[in-house]
């Protein structure tokens, strides 16, 4: 409805304001090109930053968005991994087209209590004379560092590495795989198998989608080193195993990765470009959340104090479009009830058509004798684990519950409620 607050509609649909979206695009662009040390636009933006802080022309104007992005980039504590060209051009074409041997199913279920014994039999049957490597990465908290490690089974050989909090677990897994491959290539191990519990990292080695390799330094280096091992006659097999299933080598690698968060080698304490491209979304969410918390309070802000990651109706696709729209208007506090129509000067009285009470949403859904077709909504609430007493505001707060939203939708259908 037209009087609905724009800021509330944006939060309901998880659609950021235009100024934040423009800044997001500028951040993603600049963070993307910052990994290229030779990009011709970077010195020009630095010059613009100097002008915007010293020239009188910019004194009463907002700074350009790319200048804001440059200041955010400079505020990052760990540096961004830089290269003179795109990673895809730093490795031979043959390495990009090479497909490594990757096994993604060895018949072990994560919940199986016999996972370790099944794994031992699999190794004896398929890799009796191979060197066994285990890799893992760990991140305990959102603000904590990422630890990565690899180890050689039946030996004391182990390496631990530390990445910044801005890094992803995927980057940690790729780094652990890369270092394991470096060890195999350096020591010329003829037969090796690397076990990892990160399926996406192993799939990135076997796939050949060139457009995805343009900005992924670690993936390109993995492809290159795997190809070098193949060219040198060194057989390397990658095997996926389920995590936390009791496999001894995997548990040791997991423990080493957690230890690496504190004492790992920090020579790779850098932000790789795919991780840098995710930072602008965090910046935008923080600024949007701060703006929403400081905004003027309304009915909607009482039931939605934080900004969700996805709209609630994405999880309730079974609801009809009409009922979804009604629930959204109920949450925004703008519906065609008698009370609201009286406020908008569309009715002479706020009383409901039944004549008993003011026609607000609590009366319409719980007390109005006109809407008395079974099942009664209020009597259904205990079965839906809703504590009593309850009102519509408490139900509209629980939009993540499919059962509650379906009960509200069913009540509207039975009583033909149109708001």
PEBELZI-V265985 format. One record per backbone hydrogen bond with DSSP energy under -0.5 kcal/mol. NH is the residue of the N-H (numbers start at 1). CO is the residue of the C=O. Records with the same first field share a line. If there is no record, write none. Layout:
NH = CO  CO
//
This chain:
4 = 1
9 = 5
10 = 6
11 = 7
12 = 8
13 = 9
14 = 11
15 = 10
16 = 14
21 = 17
22 = 18
23 = 19
24 = 20
25 = 21
26 = 22
27 = 23
28 = 24
29 = 25
30 = 26
31 = 27
32 = 28
33 = 29
34 = 30
35 = 32
36 = 33
37 = 35  83
39 = 36
42 = 39
44 = 40
45 = 41
46 = 42
47 = 43
48 = 44
49 = 45
50 = 46
51 = 47
52 = 48
53 = 49
54 = 50  51
55 = 51
58 = 55
59 = 56
61 = 58
67 = 64
68 = 64
69 = 65
70 = 66
71 = 67
72 = 68
73 = 69
74 = 70
75 = 71
76 = 72  73
81 = 271
83 = 35
87 = 214
88 = 214
89 = 86
90 = 87
91 = 88
96 = 92
97 = 93
98 = 94
100 = 98  205
101 = 236
102 = 100
103 = 238
104 = 102
109 = 107
112 = 109
115 = 112
118 = 114
119 = 115
120 = 116
121 = 117
122 = 118
123 = 119
124 = 120
125 = 121
126 = 122
127 = 123
130 = 127
131 = 191
133 = 131  193
134 = 151
135 = 195
136 = 149
138 = 147
144 = 141
146 = 163
147 = 138
148 = 161
149 = 136
150 = 159
151 = 134
152 = 157
153 = 132  151
155 = 152
159 = 150
161 = 148
162 = 265
163 = 146
167 = 164
172 = 168
173 = 169
174 = 170
175 = 171
176 = 172
177 = 173
178 = 174
179 = 175
180 = 176
181 = 177
182 = 178
183 = 179
184 = 180
185 = 181
186 = 182
187 = 183
189 = 184
190 = 188
192 = 235
193 = 131
194 = 237
195 = 133  193
196 = 239
197 = 135
199 = 197
202 = 198
203 = 199
204 = 200
205 = 201  202
206 = 202
207 = 203
210 = 208
212 = 209
213 = 209  210
214 = 210
216 = 213
217 = 215
220 = 216
221 = 217
222 = 218
223 = 219
224 = 220
225 = 221
226 = 222
227 = 223
228 = 224
229 = 225
230 = 226
231 = 227
232 = 228
233 = 230
234 = 229
235 = 190  233
236 = 234
237 = 192
238 = 101
239 = 194
240 = 103
241 = 196
245 = 242
251 = 247
252 = 248
253 = 249
254 = 250
255 = 251
256 = 252
257 = 253
258 = 254
259 = 255
260 = 256
261 = 257  258
262 = 259
263 = 259
264 = 260
265 = 160
268 = 265
269 = 266
270 = 268
271 = 79
272 = 270
275 = 272
276 = 272
277 = 273
278 = 275
279 = 275  276
280 = 276
282 = 278
283 = 279
284 = 280
285 = 281
286 = 282
287 = 283
288 = 284
289 = 285
290 = 286
291 = 287
292 = 288
293 = 289
294 = 290
295 = 291  292
302 = 298  299
303 = 299  300
304 = 300
308 = 306
314 = 311
315 = 312
319 = 316
324 = 320
325 = 321
326 = 322
327 = 323
328 = 324
329 = 325
330 = 326
331 = 327
332 = 328
333 = 329  330
334 = 329
336 = 419
337 = 335
339 = 359
341 = 337
342 = 338
343 = 339
344 = 340
345 = 342
346 = 341
347 = 341
352 = 357
355 = 352
359 = 350
360 = 358
364 = 360
365 = 361
366 = 362
367 = 362  363
368 = 363
371 = 368
372 = 370
380 = 376  377
381 = 377  378
384 = 380  381
385 = 382
386 = 381
387 = 385
395 = 391
396 = 392
397 = 393
398 = 394  395
399 = 396
401 = 398
402 = 400
405 = 401
406 = 402
407 = 403
408 = 404
409 = 405
410 = 406
411 = 407
412 = 408
413 = 409
414 = 410
415 = 411
416 = 412  413
417 = 412
//
